């Protein structure tokens, strides 16, 4: 979970140790890796270090004198071929004042995450990192007792549980910040980030020092939304608009004002994703559909995910909206389980690398979801790509039209009508090679188009992700400039 580095030290049973062991120590963190922020002093040195072996790696614990800097880490292997990982990036603990079950322990939360098969979770209490600090302190104390051979049976069991779960789950520290006017923003950070640095970020967001451990949504005048996005992003965090389409969400549904402010709050470059509550719904009226890049006022397509926003361990049987840990999960296609790999997904433009997790159901079909939305200013469909009949040429024209606008996605192998089964592409590798060669030959200036294949209803569909062009206008055969108007591609007029 939270990472640190260690040097080997004698164990309590070794001849070099004594009954009154001095604290273990290791060289302090370099200032460039853990920069001090504008408030406070980061000069204190670590006092304690413990290394906990697991089957697949190490849990590493460090404590800093004069602060709450604490790191718990597991070395999680699995680099290589990408696989779908279950992620819940919005989990509260009893450190949030509004938590529904104050007697729940931090170990209970990790156990529940393990039961749900989660690979990555984020602790995001309201305007505080007290929950992260409390969990870290508990593990630190148990480890020290073990080191001194003073663990009771129940304490030993708890420590073993922390080790077992730490080998399965990456826990990321973070918070749910309340910005000016009450909008909620998730700031999620690398496991390498210290508790002290997170508290300094909260101070920079104008959380009053006497409110840092309160866990309250009411913390007075703080920082406006756009400034909060920037501060969290520049501090290395993942910036997600919490429940954007619901209460306290930046999409401002149901509010009488919006306009340019609403656009800025959902399109700002420092914002990495929108957390939405309707990701499982279909059609053109969903939040993900609205922010698909098809609206002229919101041209930037946004990554949309879902999280449990759990304020309790288990779902409330009397309130369908009161979810427990892991009750609303996103799957993310990752080459490895790490904060860096996770953030790279949200910085990229492959929107098929996230999907709502559906237990015991068919996987989310991105192609079908796109077909249900239909052709638009940012997506088109072609049933085939034969040269005869001009179908391959039509695809190339779409490539140029999207590049001359805000980019877009082209699906080949299926009609737009979701009622018609897709025919698919029989040899995707050959088709991708042909498309790449044709784009290189016919499109000027050169354009880098990402081409891959997806599966839909048992058929292989080719997907072309066309970026917004940086050297417009683009043309076919050097002279024919195409543009996109709503769901149609056409030759540009002289004034265009």
Secondary structure, 3 states (H helix, E strand, C coil): CCCCCCCCCCCCCCCCCCCCCCCCCCCCCCCCCCCCCCCCCCCCCEEEEEEEECCCCEEEEEEECCCCCEECCECCCCCCCCEEEEEEEEECCCCCCCCCCCCCCHHHHHHHHHHCCCCEEEEEEECCCHHHHHHHHHHHHHHHHHHCCCCCHHHHHHHHHHHHHHCCCEEEEEEEEECHHHCEEEEECCCCCCHHHHHHHHHHCCCCHHHCCCCCCCCCCCCCHHHHHHHHHHCCCEEEECCCCCCCCCCCCCCCCCCHHHHHHHHCCCCCEEECCCCCCCCCCCHHHHCCCCECCECCCCCEECCCCECCCCCCCCCCCCCCCCCCCEEEEECCCCHHHHHHHHHCCCHHHEEECCCCCCCCCHHHHHHHHCCECCEEEECCCCCCCCHHHHHHHHHHHHHCCCCEEEEECCCCCCCCCCCCCCCHHHHHHHHHHHHHHHEECCCCCEEEEEEECCEEEEEEEECCCCCCCCEECCCECEEEECCEEEECCCCC
